[in-house]
Amino acid sequence: MEKERIEGGLNENRRKFLSKASLGLGSLALGSLLIPDLFRGKSSLDTDRLLANVPHFAPKAKRVIYLFQNGAPSQLESFDYKPTLNERMGEELPDSIRQGQRLTGMTSGQASFPLVGSYHKFKQYGQAGAWISDLFPYTSKIVDDLCIIRSMHTEAINHDPALTFFQTGAQVGNRPSMGAWLSYGLGSENNNLPSFCVLLSRGKGNGQGVYSKLWTNGFLDSVHQGVQFSSGEQPVLYLADPEGMSKEDRRRMLDKLAQLNQINYESFGDPEINTKIQQYEMAFRMQTAVPEVTDLTKEPDNIIKLYGPECLVPGTYAANCLLARKLSENGVRFVQIYHQGWDQHGNLPNEMAGQALDTDQASAALVTDLKQRGLLDETLVIWGGEFGRTNYCQGRFSAENYGRDHHPRAFSLWMAGGGVKPGIVYGETDEFGYNIVKDPVHVHDFHATMLHLLGVDHERLTFKHQGRRYRLTDVHGHLVKDLIA
């Protein structure tokens, strides 16, 4: 009955508007602003969309900035200190610890699996006495703002499926990504900017590819797909008017295009046609909003010093962190940064030091910047990769120049702000850093908890596709209440 009432009201509003409005895009744009779902095609999913577009309960966070460290940084050189590995350097990994776990093709042929401890030193910081590597001196200064999880685990053992799993909740493609789900469920806070933005940077280490399927809308409307920003003269490709075309010309062209699209929609009834109208209108508004929000040169000297001088170099990790703050500050719901270069199968001590140098200051600066602006409480910041690293050496053993293979069974990440408990370390691995012995957190549990912080029940944010209802957590996921303030 409630669905019939909502759908009836929506259809009545649509009929009234279209009977009185002209087909000019100006009128269409006004209608889309006043009644956001006015131009969606008639569908049994419309009422689901309206019901989904409201938080299920009071949110602790409004927005997410995800600092994804693509390639899987080693937890044993960052946040999970294991002195046993240094004490037993070169000894064989006990069978009782490995328990027959599957290996990648890169180490399955090794005759032995010698333990290797961290080349880098650890110290304790903060009220919780969190162990942090000397690779992350800036992160150690904000440790009391962090919730460090040392008991993450996943299912995939290779990069592409693991990365896809973390972003979409499934190892196969064509599933909506986290940002797309949030755009669908919560909408945007700013009509002049996308609700989901993607930024890419590349470190000096061995990189793993990132692909548009990681920020896809999947089977959701294409308006929910992530918009990639670039480091070139045009932050968003094809946004600027062609040479010789004025703003007024663009407006008239879009008006005529909207008329043709409306005729096309009336003939075929494809709701994706109306999505295109929304996207054209968004692009027109972005022409003014994007240049302003992407201009980092107007930031004061103290902010430049906080993030480091590279924040003024477009496309660097530091610049992307600063841009992420500006996008989030302007109401972008989900900002995803992918930083490549963490795949250290060899020369880990040197390569990981370079990666940490690229990311440590800017990551900590982002948390500090949000906090001093009063935005950290409503912004969830996440730092981590797709899985962890083995406690044994890949290839020939060396205590100073070693590599580590993929390890999905236990790894670390951290969160800050957005309603998570600050200054805690959650979960525990065994003395070898191989298996979780306390408070495991699966990727589905992580997704469920993230959605909860945003006021969304992960079991209720669904979309019907090909006869079944899908969600980010599929049929899994448990809320980790101990992580929530």
C-alpha positions as CSV (number, residue, x, y, z in Angstrom):
1,M,0.0,0.0,0.0
2,E,2.8,2.4,0.9
3,K,4.6,1.7,-2.3
4,E,1.4,2.3,-4.4
5,R,0.9,5.6,-2.6
6,I,4.5,6.8,-3.3
7,E,4.4,5.6,-6.9
8,G,1.0,7.1,-7.5
9,G,2.2,10.5,-6.2
10,L,5.4,10.3,-8.3
11,N,3.5,9.6,-11.5
12,E,1.0,12.4,-10.7
13,N,3.8,14.8,-10.2
14,R,5.4,13.7,-13.5
15,R,2.1,14.1,-15.4
16,K,1.4,17.5,-14.0
17,F,4.9,18.8,-14.8
18,L,5.1,17.4,-18.3
19,S,1.6,18.7,-19.2
20,K,2.6,22.3,-18.3
21,A,6.3,22.6,-18.9
22,S,7.9,23.1,-22.3
23,L,10.5,20.7,-23.6
24,G,13.4,23.1,-23.1
25,L,16.3,21.8,-21.1
26,G,15.9,24.8,-18.7
27,S,12.5,23.5,-17.7
28,L,13.7,19.9,-17.6
29,A,16.6,21.0,-15.4
30,L,14.3,22.9,-13.0
31,G,12.1,19.9,-12.7
32,S,15.0,17.6,-12.0
33,L,16.1,19.9,-9.2
34,L,12.7,20.2,-7.7
35,I,11.7,16.6,-8.1
36,P,14.9,14.5,-8.5
37,D,13.1,11.3,-9.6
38,L,10.7,13.1,-12.0
39,F,12.5,12.0,-15.2
40,R,13.2,8.4,-14.3
41,G,11.4,5.9,-16.4
42,K,8.3,4.2,-14.8
43,S,9.6,1.1,-13.1
44,S,8.8,-1.1,-10.1
45,L,12.3,0.0,-8.8
46,D,11.3,3.7,-8.5
47,T,9.7,3.3,-5.1
48,D,12.7,1.2,-3.9
49,R,14.9,4.1,-5.0
50,L,12.9,6.6,-3.1
51,L,12.9,4.5,0.0
52,A,16.6,3.8,-0.3
53,N,17.5,7.4,-0.6
54,V,17.1,8.1,3.1
55,P,19.5,6.9,5.9
56,H,17.9,4.0,7.8
57,F,19.0,5.6,11.1
58,A,21.0,8.6,12.3
59,P,24.4,8.6,10.5
60,K,27.6,9.2,12.3
61,A,29.4,10.0,9.0
62,K,28.2,11.9,5.9
63,R,31.1,11.2,3.6
64,V,34.0,8.8,2.9
65,I,37.5,9.4,1.7
66,Y,39.2,6.0,0.9
67,L,43.0,6.1,0.6
68,F,43.4,2.8,-1.2
69,Q,47.0,1.6,-1.3
70,N,46.9,-0.6,-4.4
71,G,49.3,-3.6,-4.4
72,A,48.9,-4.5,-0.7
73,P,51.3,-2.9,1.7
74,S,53.0,-5.3,4.2
75,Q,51.4,-5.2,7.6
76,L,54.6,-6.6,9.0
77,E,56.4,-3.4,8.1
78,S,53.6,-1.0,9.1
79,F,51.2,-1.8,11.9
80,D,51.6,-5.4,13.0
81,Y,54.8,-5.7,15.0
82,K,56.2,-9.3,15.2
83,P,59.5,-9.5,17.1
84,T,59.4,-13.3,16.9
85,L,60.1,-13.1,13.1
86,N,63.3,-11.2,13.8
87,E,64.3,-13.6,16.6
88,R,63.7,-16.6,14.3
89,M,65.1,-15.0,11.2
90,G,65.8,-17.7,8.5
91,E,64.0,-20.5,10.3
92,E,61.4,-22.5,8.4
93,L,57.8,-21.5,8.7
94,P,56.2,-24.3,10.9
95,D,53.6,-26.5,9.2
96,S,51.4,-26.0,12.2
97,I,51.2,-22.3,11.4
98,R,50.8,-22.5,7.7
99,Q,48.1,-25.3,8.0
100,G,48.3,-26.1,4.3
101,Q,47.1,-22.7,3.1
102,R,47.2,-22.3,-0.7
103,L,50.0,-20.4,-2.2
104,T,50.4,-18.2,-5.3
105,G,52.2,-19.5,-8.3
106,M,55.1,-17.3,-7.3
107,T,56.0,-19.2,-4.2
108,S,54.3,-22.6,-4.6
109,G,57.5,-24.0,-6.1
110,Q,59.8,-22.8,-3.3
111,A,61.7,-25.6,-1.5
112,S,61.5,-23.7,1.8
113,F,59.7,-20.8,3.4
114,P,62.2,-19.0,5.6
115,L,60.8,-16.5,8.1
116,V,62.0,-12.9,7.7
117,G,61.5,-10.1,10.2
118,S,61.1,-6.5,9.5
119,Y,64.2,-4.5,8.4
120,H,62.5,-1.4,9.8
121,K,62.1,-0.6,13.6
122,F,58.9,-0.3,15.5
123,K,57.9,1.9,18.5
124,Q,54.8,2.3,20.6
125,Y,52.7,5.5,20.3
126,G,49.6,7.0,21.7
127,Q,47.4,6.1,24.6
128,A,46.8,2.6,23.3
129,G,50.5,2.0,22.8
130,A,50.0,1.1,19.2
131,W,53.1,-0.4,17.5
132,I,54.0,1.6,14.3
133,S,57.0,1.2,12.0
134,D,59.5,4.0,11.6
135,L,58.4,4.2,8.0
136,F,55.3,6.1,9.1
137,P,56.6,9.0,11.4
138,Y,53.7,11.3,10.5
139,T,51.0,8.6,11.0
140,S,52.5,7.9,14.4
141,K,51.7,11.5,15.4
142,I,48.0,11.0,14.8
143,V,47.7,7.6,16.3
144,D,45.2,8.7,18.9
145,D,42.8,9.6,16.1
146,L,43.1,6.2,14.4
147,C,41.3,2.9,14.7
148,I,43.9,0.3,13.6
149,I,42.5,-3.0,12.6
150,R,45.1,-5.8,12.5
151,S,42.7,-8.7,11.9
152,M,41.4,-8.0,8.4
153,H,41.0,-11.1,6.1
154,T,39.8,-11.7,2.6
155,E,39.2,-14.6,0.2
156,A,41.1,-13.7,-3.0
157,I,44.9,-14.4,-3.2
158,N,45.7,-12.5,-6.4
159,H,45.5,-8.7,-7.0
160,D,42.7,-8.3,-9.5
161,P,40.0,-10.4,-7.8
162,A,41.1,-9.1,-4.3
163,L,40.9,-5.5,-5.4
164,T,37.6,-6.1,-7.2
165,F,36.3,-7.8,-4.1
166,F,37.2,-5.0,-1.8
167,Q,35.6,-2.4,-4.1
168,T,32.5,-4.2,-5.0
169,G,31.9,-7.0,-2.5
170,A,32.4,-9.7,-5.2
171,Q,35.4,-11.1,-7.1
172,V,33.6,-11.0,-10.4
173,G,33.0,-7.9,-12.5
174,N,29.8,-5.9,-13.2
175,R,28.9,-5.3,-9.6
176,P,28.4,-1.7,-8.3
177,S,31.3,-0.4,-6.3
178,M,31.2,1.1,-2.8
179,G,30.9,4.6,-4.1
180,A,28.1,3.7,-6.5
181,W,26.1,2.0,-3.8
182,L,26.4,5.1,-1.6
183,S,25.5,7.4,-4.5
184,Y,22.4,5.2,-5.1
185,G,21.5,4.9,-1.4
186,L,22.2,8.4,-0.1
187,G,22.4,10.7,-3.2
188,S,24.6,13.8,-3.4
189,E,25.0,16.8,-1.1
190,N,26.0,19.1,-4.0
191,N,24.1,19.3,-7.3
192,N,27.1,20.8,-9.0
193,L,29.5,17.9,-8.3
194,P,29.3,14.1,-8.7
195,S,28.5,12.1,-5.6
196,F,31.4,9.7,-6.4
197,C,34.9,10.9,-7.5
198,V,38.0,8.9,-8.3
199,L,41.6,10.1,-8.1
200,L,44.7,8.1,-9.3
201,S,48.4,8.4,-8.4
202,R,51.5,6.3,-8.9
203,G,54.4,5.6,-6.6
204,K,57.9,4.4,-7.4
205,G,57.3,0.8,-6.5
206,N,56.0,-2.1,-8.5
207,G,52.5,-1.1,-9.6
208,Q,49.3,-3.1,-10.2
209,G,46.8,-1.8,-12.7
210,V,43.5,-0.2,-11.7
211,Y,40.6,-0.3,-14.1
212,S,37.3,1.5,-14.5
213,K,35.4,-1.6,-13.4
214,L,36.6,-0.7,-9.8
215,W,34.4,2.5,-9.8
216,T,31.6,1.1,-12.0
217,N,27.9,1.6,-11.4
218,G,27.4,-2.1,-12.4
219,F,23.7,-2.7,-12.8
220,L,22.7,0.6,-11.1
221,D,21.8,3.6,-13.2
222,S,24.9,5.0,-14.9
223,V,24.5,8.3,-13.0
224,H,26.1,6.5,-10.0
225,Q,29.4,5.6,-11.8
226,G,32.5,7.2,-10.3
227,V,33.8,10.3,-12.2
228,Q,37.6,10.0,-12.7
229,F,39.6,13.2,-12.2
230,S,42.9,13.5,-14.1
231,S,46.1,15.6,-13.5
232,G,46.0,17.3,-16.9
233,E,44.8,20.7,-17.9
234,Q,41.2,19.3,-17.9
235,P,40.6,17.6,-14.5
236,V,37.5,16.0,-16.0
237,L,37.8,15.0,-19.7
238,Y,35.5,16.5,-22.3
239,L,34.0,18.9,-19.7
240,A,35.2,22.1,-21.3
241,D,33.4,23.7,-24.3
242,P,35.0,23.0,-27.7
243,E,37.0,25.9,-29.2
244,G,34.6,28.5,-30.7
245,M,31.6,27.4,-28.7
246,S,30.3,29.9,-26.1
247,K,28.4,29.1,-23.0
248,E,25.2,30.3,-24.6
249,D,25.8,28.0,-27.6
250,R,26.3,25.1,-25.3
251,R,23.1,25.9,-23.5
252,R,21.1,26.0,-26.7
253,M,22.7,22.8,-28.0
254,L,21.8,21.0,-24.7
255,D,18.2,22.3,-25.0
256,K,17.8,20.9,-28.4
257,L,19.5,17.6,-27.4
258,A,17.1,17.3,-24.5
259,Q,14.1,17.7,-26.8
260,L,15.4,14.9,-29.0
261,N,16.1,12.7,-26.0
262,Q,12.6,13.3,-24.6
263,I,11.1,12.3,-28.0
264,N,13.3,9.2,-27.9
265,Y,12.2,8.4,-24.4
266,E,8.6,8.7,-25.2
267,S,9.1,6.3,-28.1
268,F,11.2,3.6,-26.3
269,G,10.6,4.2,-22.6
270,D,14.3,3.5,-21.7
271,P,15.1,5.1,-18.4
272,E,18.8,5.3,-19.3
273,I,17.8,8.1,-21.8
274,N,16.7,10.3,-18.9
275,T,19.9,9.4,-17.1
276,K,21.8,10.8,-20.0
277,I,19.8,14.1,-19.7
278,Q,20.8,14.3,-16.0
279,Q,24.4,13.6,-16.9
280,Y,24.5,16.4,-19.5
281,E,23.0,18.8,-17.1
282,M,25.4,17.8,-14.4
283,A,28.3,18.3,-16.8
284,F,27.0,21.8,-17.6
285,R,27.0,22.7,-13.9
286,M,30.4,21.1,-13.3
287,Q,32.0,23.5,-15.9
288,T,31.8,26.1,-13.2
289,A,32.2,24.0,-10.0
290,V,35.2,21.8,-11.1
291,P,37.8,24.5,-11.9
292,E,37.1,26.2,-8.6
293,V,37.3,23.0,-6.4
294,T,40.4,21.7,-8.2
295,D,42.4,24.9,-7.9
296,L,44.9,24.1,-5.1
297,T,47.0,27.3,-5.6
298,K,44.8,29.3,-3.3
299,E,45.5,27.1,-0.3
300,P,47.3,29.0,2.5
301,D,50.9,28.4,3.2
302,N,50.2,26.4,6.4
303,I,48.1,23.9,4.5
304,I,50.8,23.5,1.8
305,K,53.4,22.9,4.6
306,L,51.0,20.4,6.3
307,Y,50.6,18.2,3.1
308,G,54.1,18.8,1.8
309,P,55.4,20.6,-1.3
310,E,54.2,17.8,-3.6
311,C,50.6,18.8,-3.0
312,L,51.1,21.5,-5.6
313,V,52.1,18.9,-8.2
314,P,49.0,17.7,-10.0
315,G,48.6,13.9,-9.9
316,T,50.7,13.2,-6.9
317,Y,49.4,11.4,-3.9
318,A,49.7,14.6,-1.8
319,A,47.8,16.7,-4.3
320,N,45.1,14.0,-4.5
321,C,44.8,14.0,-0.7
322,L,44.3,17.8,-0.6
323,L,41.9,17.6,-3.5
324,A,40.0,14.9,-1.7
325,R,39.6,17.2,1.3
326,K,38.2,19.9,-1.0
327,L,35.8,17.6,-2.8
328,S,34.6,16.1,0.5
329,E,34.3,19.6,2.0
330,N,32.1,20.5,-1.0
331,G,29.7,17.6,-0.5
332,V,31.1,14.8,-2.6
333,R,29.8,11.6,-0.9
334,F,32.6,9.2,-1.7
335,V,36.1,10.1,-2.8
336,Q,38.3,7.2,-3.8
337,I,42.1,7.5,-4.2
338,Y,44.1,4.7,-5.7
339,H,47.8,4.9,-5.1
340,Q,49.8,2.3,-7.0
341,G,53.2,0.8,-6.2
342,W,52.8,-1.4,-3.1
343,D,53.5,-4.8,-4.7
344,Q,56.9,-5.7,-3.1
345,H,57.8,-9.2,-4.1
346,G,61.5,-8.2,-3.9
347,N,63.5,-5.4,-2.6
348,L,60.8,-4.7,0.0
349,P,62.8,-2.6,2.5
350,N,63.8,0.0,-0.1
351,E,60.6,0.0,-2.2
352,M,58.3,0.2,0.7
353,A,60.3,3.0,2.2
354,G,59.8,5.0,-1.0
355,Q,56.1,4.3,-1.0
356,A,55.7,5.3,2.7
357,L,57.6,8.5,1.9
358,D,55.1,9.2,-0.9
359,T,52.0,8.7,1.3
360,D,52.7,9.1,5.0
361,Q,52.8,12.9,5.4
362,A,49.8,13.5,3.2
363,S,47.7,10.8,4.7
364,A,48.3,12.1,8.2
365,A,47.8,15.7,6.9
366,L,44.4,14.8,5.6
367,V,43.2,13.6,9.0
368,T,44.7,16.6,10.7
369,D,43.3,19.0,8.2
370,L,39.8,17.6,8.5
371,K,40.0,17.6,12.3
372,Q,41.1,21.3,12.5
373,R,38.2,22.2,10.1
374,G,35.7,20.4,12.3
375,L,35.0,17.9,9.5
376,L,36.6,14.7,10.8
377,D,33.6,13.7,12.9
378,E,31.4,13.6,9.8
379,T,34.1,12.2,7.4
380,L,35.3,8.6,7.5
381,V,38.9,8.2,6.3
382,I,40.1,4.7,5.4
383,W,43.7,3.6,4.6
384,G,44.7,0.1,3.4
385,G,45.2,-2.3,0.6
386,E,43.6,-5.5,-0.8
387,F,45.4,-8.1,1.3
388,G,48.6,-8.5,3.3
389,R,52.0,-10.0,2.9
390,T,53.6,-13.3,4.0
391,N,55.9,-13.7,7.0
392,Y,58.3,-15.8,4.9
393,C,60.7,-14.6,2.3
394,Q,59.8,-14.9,-1.4
395,G,62.8,-16.2,-3.4
396,R,66.3,-16.5,-2.0
397,F,66.5,-15.5,1.7
398,S,68.1,-12.2,2.7
399,A,67.6,-10.3,6.0
400,E,68.2,-7.0,4.3
401,N,66.8,-7.3,0.7
402,Y,63.8,-9.6,0.8
403,G,60.3,-9.7,-0.7
404,R,57.0,-11.0,0.6
405,D,54.2,-12.8,-1.3
406,H,50.4,-12.2,-1.1
407,H,48.7,-13.1,2.2
408,P,44.9,-12.9,2.4
409,R,44.6,-14.5,5.8
410,A,45.6,-11.5,7.9
411,F,46.4,-7.9,7.2
412,S,46.0,-4.4,8.6
413,L,44.2,-1.1,7.8
414,W,43.2,2.0,9.7
415,M,40.2,4.3,9.9
416,A,39.7,7.7,11.3
417,G,36.8,10.0,12.0
418,G,33.2,9.3,10.9
419,G,32.1,7.7,14.2
420,V,34.8,5.1,14.7
421,K,36.5,4.7,18.0
422,P,39.7,6.7,18.0
423,G,43.0,5.6,19.6
424,I,42.3,1.8,19.5
425,V,44.0,-1.3,18.1
426,Y,41.5,-4.0,17.2
427,G,42.2,-7.6,16.5
428,E,45.3,-9.7,16.9
429,T,47.4,-12.2,14.9
430,D,49.6,-15.0,16.2
431,E,53.2,-14.4,17.1
432,F,54.2,-15.2,13.5
433,G,51.7,-12.6,12.1
434,Y,50.2,-15.4,9.9
435,N,46.8,-16.3,11.4
436,I,44.2,-14.3,13.2
437,V,43.7,-15.3,16.9
438,K,41.3,-12.5,18.0
439,D,38.5,-10.5,16.6
440,P,38.6,-11.3,12.8
441,V,37.1,-8.8,10.4
442,H,36.1,-10.0,7.0
443,V,35.8,-7.7,4.0
444,H,32.0,-8.1,4.1
445,D,32.0,-7.2,7.9
446,F,34.1,-4.1,7.0
447,H,31.5,-3.1,4.3
448,A,28.6,-3.6,6.7
449,T,30.3,-1.5,9.4
450,M,31.2,1.3,6.9
451,L,27.6,1.5,5.7
452,H,26.3,1.5,9.3
453,L,28.5,4.5,10.1
454,L,26.8,6.3,7.2
455,G,23.3,5.5,8.6
456,V,22.7,2.5,6.2
457,D,21.6,-1.0,7.1
458,H,23.6,-3.2,4.8
459,E,20.8,-5.7,4.6
460,R,18.3,-3.1,3.4
461,L,20.3,-1.3,0.8
462,T,19.4,-3.6,-2.1
463,F,18.7,-3.4,-5.9
464,K,16.7,-6.0,-7.8
465,H,18.6,-7.2,-10.9
466,Q,17.9,-10.3,-13.1
467,G,15.4,-11.7,-10.6
468,R,17.2,-11.3,-7.3
469,R,18.1,-8.6,-4.9
470,Y,21.7,-7.6,-4.7
471,R,23.6,-5.7,-2.0
472,L,27.2,-4.6,-1.3
473,T,27.6,-7.4,1.3
474,D,25.9,-10.0,-0.9
475,V,24.4,-12.5,1.6
476,H,27.1,-12.0,4.2
477,G,28.5,-9.4,6.6
478,H,28.2,-8.6,10.3
479,L,28.4,-5.2,12.0
480,V,31.5,-4.9,14.1
481,K,30.1,-2.9,17.0
482,D,33.4,-2.7,18.9
483,L,34.7,-0.3,16.1
484,I,31.9,2.2,16.6
485,A,32.2,5.1,19.0
